[in-house]
Amino acid sequence: MTADDPIGVFDSGLGGLTVVRAIREALPSERLVYLGDTARVPYGTRSAHTILRYARGCARHLARDGIKLLVVACNTVSAVALPMLRVELDVPVLGVIGPGARAGVAATRSHRLGVIATPGTVASGAYPRAVASVSSRTEVFQRAAPLLVPLVEEGWTDGEVPRLVVDRYLEPLIAADIDSLVLGCTHYPLLADVIRDRVAAHSPHPVTVVDSAAATATELEELIGERGMARTGEGSLRLMVTDRPDQFADEAARFLGASLEGLTVEAIDL
């Protein structure tokens, strides 16, 4: 591995591009290779055995590109497959749940931490476990929010509909008197403004909203610095998907927060 080698990032689809966006902002000189497994999305409804198999296939494909580090930009895979990937790969592996949990613990003052995530991530118990490994005092209140992903993918990120849906999901967390809230899905940063607005409208005290994608980019920057692996010069981004590259290209700009001009989306077979 050299500092000039790329960083590999994979997810089941589009959501991991919010992690790529955060990494590009924190580390603009890095070369990034992104793999979206769009042929098999979503992962959250699959068995643990299947998720392990899919994760191994994505990780090995990226490893063949000579990556210096792997970021698993998928909460489901982070919850199920990180230990396996860390054993099998010869590069550091960073998930999104640990950084989000650590940032949430750092943000809470009352030790009452809320998490919104997909049903699969909530059912896995991965966030409470990650929080417990950092702080035995912090109580975690989780809420599955299954409608938020389709809202984001349909582009409904503002207006009355997302406000009403977010209100419904936040209600029990506000009632639990949380003072920080982790966005436990990589789609959710696109709804961050609505979520902050609705939390402020209903909570009797300030609530810090923690973006796990940004927290992951921060920890990645620290890890690369500690290992002397930071790259200098102009960064780059390569995009690969396992199905529907044209549709992916049409939607990716919203998640990246930038135009895809000059970029192509490659179709690959795992």
C-alpha positions as CSV (number, residue, x, y, z in Angstrom):
1,M,0.0,0.0,0.0
2,T,1.1,3.5,-0.8
3,A,-0.4,6.9,0.0
4,D,-1.3,7.3,-3.7
5,D,-3.5,4.1,-3.7
6,P,-7.2,4.7,-3.8
7,I,-9.7,4.4,-0.9
8,G,-12.5,1.9,-1.7
9,V,-16.1,2.6,-0.6
10,F,-19.1,0.3,-1.1
11,D,-22.8,0.3,-0.4
12,S,-25.8,-1.6,-1.6
13,G,-26.9,1.4,-3.8
14,L,-27.0,5.2,-3.7
15,G,-26.9,6.0,0.0
16,G,-23.2,5.5,0.4
17,L,-22.6,8.5,-1.9
18,T,-23.3,10.7,1.1
19,V,-20.3,9.1,2.8
20,V,-18.3,9.8,-0.4
21,R,-19.4,13.4,-0.4
22,A,-18.2,13.8,3.2
23,I,-14.9,12.1,2.4
24,R,-14.3,14.4,-0.6
25,E,-15.0,17.4,1.6
26,A,-12.6,16.3,4.4
27,L,-10.0,14.7,2.1
28,P,-10.1,16.4,-1.3
29,S,-6.8,15.0,-2.5
30,E,-7.8,11.3,-2.1
31,R,-8.6,9.0,-5.0
32,L,-11.9,7.3,-4.3
33,V,-13.4,4.2,-5.9
34,Y,-17.1,3.7,-5.2
35,L,-19.1,0.5,-5.8
36,G,-22.9,0.5,-5.5
37,D,-24.4,-3.0,-5.6
38,T,-27.5,-1.9,-7.3
39,A,-28.4,-5.3,-8.7
40,R,-29.0,-6.6,-5.2
41,V,-30.3,-3.6,-3.3
42,P,-31.6,-3.5,-0.6
43,Y,-29.4,-5.5,1.7
44,G,-31.6,-4.8,4.8
45,T,-34.1,-7.5,4.0
46,R,-31.5,-10.2,3.5
47,S,-30.3,-12.9,5.9
48,A,-27.0,-12.5,7.7
49,H,-25.5,-15.3,5.6
50,T,-26.5,-13.5,2.4
51,I,-25.2,-10.1,3.6
52,L,-21.8,-11.7,4.4
53,R,-21.6,-13.2,0.9
54,Y,-22.5,-9.9,-0.8
55,A,-20.1,-7.9,1.4
56,R,-17.3,-10.3,0.6
57,G,-17.9,-10.0,-3.1
58,C,-17.9,-6.2,-3.1
59,A,-14.9,-5.9,-0.8
60,R,-12.8,-8.4,-2.9
61,H,-13.6,-6.6,-6.1
62,L,-12.4,-3.3,-4.6
63,A,-9.3,-5.0,-3.1
64,R,-8.3,-6.1,-6.6
65,D,-8.0,-2.4,-7.5
66,G,-5.2,-2.1,-4.9
67,I,-7.0,0.1,-2.4
68,K,-5.2,1.3,0.7
69,L,-8.3,1.3,2.9
70,L,-12.0,0.2,2.7
71,V,-15.0,2.2,3.9
72,V,-18.2,0.2,4.3
73,A,-20.8,2.9,3.6
74,C,-23.7,0.7,4.5
75,N,-25.2,0.4,8.0
76,T,-26.5,-3.1,7.3
77,V,-23.1,-4.4,6.3
78,S,-21.4,-2.5,9.1
79,A,-23.7,-4.2,11.6
80,V,-23.2,-7.7,10.2
81,A,-19.9,-8.1,8.3
82,L,-17.2,-5.8,9.6
83,P,-15.4,-8.5,11.7
84,M,-15.2,-10.9,8.8
85,L,-13.9,-8.2,6.4
86,R,-11.3,-7.1,8.9
87,V,-10.0,-10.7,9.1
88,E,-10.1,-11.4,5.4
89,L,-8.7,-8.1,4.0
90,D,-5.1,-6.9,4.2
91,V,-6.2,-3.2,4.5
92,P,-7.9,-1.3,7.3
93,V,-11.7,-1.5,7.2
94,L,-13.9,1.3,8.6
95,G,-17.7,1.1,8.9
96,V,-20.3,3.8,9.6
97,I,-21.9,2.6,12.8
98,G,-18.9,3.0,15.1
99,P,-18.1,6.6,14.0
100,G,-21.7,7.6,14.3
101,A,-22.1,6.0,17.7
102,R,-18.9,7.7,19.0
103,A,-20.0,11.1,17.7
104,G,-23.4,10.6,19.3
105,V,-21.8,9.8,22.7
106,A,-19.5,12.9,22.4
107,A,-22.5,15.1,21.6
108,T,-24.9,14.0,24.3
109,R,-24.9,15.9,27.6
110,S,-27.8,14.0,29.3
111,H,-26.6,10.5,28.2
112,R,-29.9,10.1,26.4
113,L,-29.1,9.4,22.7
114,G,-31.6,8.8,19.9
115,V,-31.0,6.9,16.8
116,I,-33.2,6.7,13.6
117,A,-32.3,4.0,11.2
118,T,-33.7,1.3,8.9
119,P,-35.6,-1.5,10.5
120,G,-32.8,-3.9,9.8
121,T,-30.2,-1.8,11.5
122,V,-32.5,-1.2,14.5
123,A,-33.2,-4.9,14.8
124,S,-29.5,-5.7,14.7
125,G,-28.8,-3.8,17.9
126,A,-25.6,-2.6,16.4
127,Y,-25.9,1.0,17.6
128,P,-26.6,0.2,21.2
129,R,-23.6,-2.2,21.2
130,A,-21.4,0.4,19.7
131,V,-22.5,3.0,22.2
132,A,-22.0,0.6,25.1
133,S,-18.4,0.0,24.0
134,V,-17.8,3.7,24.4
135,S,-20.0,4.7,27.3
136,S,-21.8,2.5,29.8
137,R,-23.8,5.6,31.0
138,T,-25.4,6.5,27.7
139,E,-28.9,5.1,27.1
140,V,-29.9,4.6,23.5
141,F,-33.5,5.1,22.2
142,Q,-33.9,3.7,18.7
143,R,-36.7,4.3,16.1
144,A,-37.0,2.5,12.8
145,A,-37.9,4.9,10.0
146,P,-38.6,2.8,6.9
147,L,-40.3,5.5,4.9
148,L,-37.3,7.9,4.9
149,V,-35.2,6.0,2.3
150,P,-38.0,5.9,-0.4
151,L,-38.7,9.6,0.3
152,V,-35.0,10.5,-0.4
153,E,-34.8,8.3,-3.5
154,E,-37.9,9.9,-4.9
155,G,-36.4,13.3,-4.2
156,W,-39.0,14.3,-1.6
157,T,-36.5,16.0,0.8
158,D,-38.5,19.1,1.7
159,G,-42.2,20.1,2.0
160,E,-45.2,18.9,3.9
161,V,-44.9,15.2,3.2
162,P,-41.3,14.7,4.7
163,R,-42.2,17.0,7.6
164,L,-45.2,14.8,8.6
165,V,-43.3,11.6,8.2
166,V,-40.3,12.9,10.2
167,D,-42.6,14.2,12.9
168,R,-44.2,10.7,13.3
169,Y,-40.8,9.0,13.7
170,L,-39.3,11.6,16.0
171,E,-42.3,11.7,18.4
172,P,-41.3,8.9,20.7
173,L,-37.7,10.0,20.7
174,I,-38.6,13.5,21.7
175,A,-40.9,12.0,24.4
176,A,-37.8,10.1,25.6
177,D,-36.1,13.4,26.2
178,I,-33.1,12.8,24.0
179,D,-30.5,15.6,23.6
180,S,-28.6,14.1,20.6
181,L,-29.8,12.2,17.5
182,V,-27.8,10.0,15.2
183,L,-28.8,9.7,11.6
184,G,-28.2,6.0,11.3
185,C,-28.7,5.6,7.6
186,T,-26.6,7.0,4.8
187,H,-29.7,8.3,3.0
188,Y,-30.8,10.5,5.9
189,P,-28.3,13.3,5.5
190,L,-30.4,14.5,2.6
191,L,-33.2,15.0,5.1
192,A,-31.0,16.6,7.7
193,D,-32.4,20.1,7.4
194,V,-36.0,18.8,7.8
195,I,-35.0,16.7,10.8
196,R,-33.2,19.6,12.5
197,D,-36.2,21.8,11.9
198,R,-38.7,19.3,13.3
199,V,-36.5,18.5,16.3
200,A,-36.3,22.2,17.1
201,A,-40.0,22.6,16.7
202,H,-40.9,19.8,19.1
203,S,-38.1,19.4,21.7
204,P,-38.1,21.6,24.8
205,H,-34.3,21.8,24.6
206,P,-31.6,21.8,21.9
207,V,-30.9,18.4,20.3
208,T,-27.7,17.9,18.4
209,V,-28.2,16.0,15.1
210,V,-25.2,13.8,14.3
211,D,-24.5,12.8,10.7
212,S,-22.8,9.4,10.7
213,A,-21.4,10.0,7.2
214,A,-19.6,13.2,8.4
215,A,-18.4,11.3,11.5
216,T,-17.0,8.5,9.3
217,A,-15.1,11.0,7.2
218,T,-13.6,12.6,10.3
219,E,-12.4,9.2,11.6
220,L,-11.1,8.3,8.2
221,E,-9.1,11.5,8.1
222,E,-7.6,10.7,11.5
223,L,-6.8,7.1,10.6
224,I,-5.0,8.1,7.4
225,G,-3.1,10.8,9.2
226,E,-2.0,8.4,11.9
227,R,-0.8,5.9,9.3
228,G,1.0,8.4,7.2
229,M,-1.2,7.5,4.2
230,A,-2.5,10.9,3.3
231,R,-2.3,11.7,-0.4
232,T,-1.4,15.1,-1.9
233,G,-2.5,16.6,-5.2
234,E,-5.8,16.4,-7.1
235,G,-8.3,13.9,-5.9
236,S,-10.5,11.7,-8.2
237,L,-13.7,9.6,-8.1
238,R,-14.5,6.4,-9.9
239,L,-18.1,5.1,-9.9
240,M,-19.1,1.4,-10.4
241,V,-22.5,-0.3,-10.1
242,T,-23.7,-3.8,-10.7
243,D,-26.9,-2.7,-12.5
244,R,-28.7,0.3,-14.1
245,P,-25.7,2.6,-14.5
246,D,-27.8,5.2,-16.4
247,Q,-30.4,5.4,-13.6
248,F,-27.7,5.6,-11.0
249,A,-26.0,8.5,-12.9
250,D,-29.3,10.4,-13.1
251,E,-29.8,10.2,-9.3
252,A,-26.2,10.3,-8.0
253,A,-25.7,14.0,-8.2
254,R,-28.3,14.7,-5.4
255,F,-26.4,12.4,-3.1
256,L,-23.0,13.7,-4.0
257,G,-24.1,17.3,-3.9
258,A,-22.1,17.9,-7.1
259,S,-22.4,17.4,-10.8
260,L,-21.3,14.2,-12.4
261,E,-19.9,16.1,-15.4
262,G,-16.7,14.4,-16.5
263,L,-17.5,11.2,-14.6
264,T,-18.8,7.9,-16.1
265,V,-20.6,5.2,-14.2
266,E,-19.2,1.7,-15.0
267,A,-21.3,-1.4,-15.0
268,I,-19.5,-4.4,-13.5
269,D,-20.4,-8.0,-12.7
270,L,-19.6,-9.5,-9.3
